[in-house]
């Protein structure tokens, strides 16, 4: 989907409709293995032998990946006050901002 560079939308801080600049929010880096489950799995899969809870039959790639698209968040920055807000555009394969 092609987006225009600027959109006139409502600004909650200015309390009126103002032109906002549009930018696509980039995906941030993934967190490290900090969750309890991740630590538990890495501890359990060390060494020889069966790994108990984690030694089950692998799930097929198709079953893991059910959705082919992702929801695209856009960042709207107010031209007057500079306040930024995010809005989801829904699911789509590709977005680009018209220059």
HELIX and SHEET records of a PDB file:
HELIX    1   1 UNK A   36  UNK A   44  1                                   9    
HELIX    2   2 UNK A   52  UNK A   54  5                                   3    
HELIX    3   3 UNK A   61  UNK A   64  1                                   4    
SHEET    1   A 2 UNK A   2  UNK A   3  0                                        
SHEET    2   A 2 UNK A  96  UNK A  97  1                                        
SHEET    1   B 4 UNK A   6  UNK A  11  0                                        
SHEET    2   B 4 UNK A  16  UNK A  24 -1                                        
SHEET    3   B 4 UNK A  70  UNK A  78 -1                                        
SHEET    4   B 4 UNK A  84  UNK A  92 -1                                        
END                                                                             
